Every structure is written in C-alpha cells, then in structure tokens.
Amino acid sequence: MEGGLHDREPDFPNWIVKAIGNWEEEADQVNALTFKLNHEKPWAEIYKNWKNGFLRFLELGNEISERNLLDGDRYPWLKGYSLAFILVASYDHHQEHIEKLTNWLQKYEES
C-alpha cells in the first residue's frame, strides 16, 4: 500500500528478502520463519504489532484514490493485479486464519 500511495515499488522487510530467495512464492517458508522469530514473544506484543501493522495497511488503502486502487495496470510490480485485489486477498487471508484460530480455541476449551 505504501508503494501504491507513493507511486513506487514497495520496500519489503529485509528479514524475509535475505532469508528466502523467492519469498513471494514460498508461503510455507515465510510462515516457518515468522514462527521461528516470534513464537517466544509475549502474545500482547505480537497482537499489538499485528494490529498496528494491519490498521496502517488499511489506512494507506483509504488514502489511495479509488481509480488507482482499481487499476490493474498502474503498478507493474503487481503483475496485472490491482491494489484493491491486494486488500481483498488480505481480508481473505485473515478470514482463513481467524477460522483456524477459532476452531483451535473451541477444541482447547472443550478439553
């Protein structure tokens, strides 16, 4: 979203780029590395970091014009996808995880 707002290619986190060559195609490796780097941190810290980052992501999306959000040809690094697609994909990704977390919590509470 920052790349779209500032009309430049995005800057990706160095810890991902350096550790995983083709990180955009290797979700399992990214997830494993994320877990490795964060699993011992307190839940409050992890939640705060996620919440702040996700709210910033949404705020940036709100600052981009509707025309630019919907234009799939505007941002070459998205290879034909629009920023609106990225927003929807992020929502879907969060829905997938919330469902898994909710199911896990229900099983945990039952035991």
Secondary structure, DSSP 8 states (H G I E B T S, - for coil): -HHHHTTS-----HHHHHH-TTGGG-HHHHHHHHHHHHTTS-HHHHHHHHHHHHHHHHHHHHHS-HHHHH-TTS-GGGTT--HHHHHHHHHHHHHHHHHHHHHHHHHHHH-
